[in-house]
Amino acid sequence: MEKYKAKILVIDDDPDFIDAVTPILESALYDVVAASNPGEGKEKIFSEKPDLILLDIMMDSLFDGFSLCNAIKTSKEYKEFKDTPIIFVSAVKEMTGSRFQFNAQEQGMVGPDDYMDKPVKPGDLTARIEKLLKR
């Protein structure tokens, strides 16, 4: 019997990031599904039922990642996915030199389970995914 492969949904509007992260995840024996915008990401959450979501913070707008994360964690629409771990990935630090300061509680939003700056380090990424999938 083949070991169950966890499915990771990568939602990011940067095709280079998806191209870079897919082989890392596949070599760690995950199934990878990608979406290039929040709308497509939303569809894939329902159709693919991922075990974990890697979510870019800034896509069409600054808050796309935050609003999708909050919706998954809190809205009735996503109730079957509310416990799905979400890792934010963001190039904000790369672009601005500082991490995007966002206090989810202050904004009345529920934040992600983890946060990584781009470019991600393969070993760090897979270790964090493993940790979240085990809980």
Secondary structure as GFF3:
##gff-version 3
##sequence-region A 1 135
A	DSSP	beta_strand	7	11	.	.	.	ID=ss1
A	DSSP	alpha_helix	15	27	.	.	.	ID=ss2
A	DSSP	beta_strand	31	35	.	.	.	ID=ss3
A	DSSP	alpha_helix	38	48	.	.	.	ID=ss4
A	DSSP	beta_strand	52	56	.	.	.	ID=ss5
A	DSSP	alpha_helix	64	74	.	.	.	ID=ss6
A	DSSP	three_ten_helix	76	81	.	.	.	ID=ss7
A	DSSP	beta_strand	86	90	.	.	.	ID=ss8
A	DSSP	alpha_helix	92	96	.	.	.	ID=ss9
A	DSSP	beta_strand	114	117	.	.	.	ID=ss10
A	DSSP	alpha_helix	122	134	.	.	.	ID=ss11
###
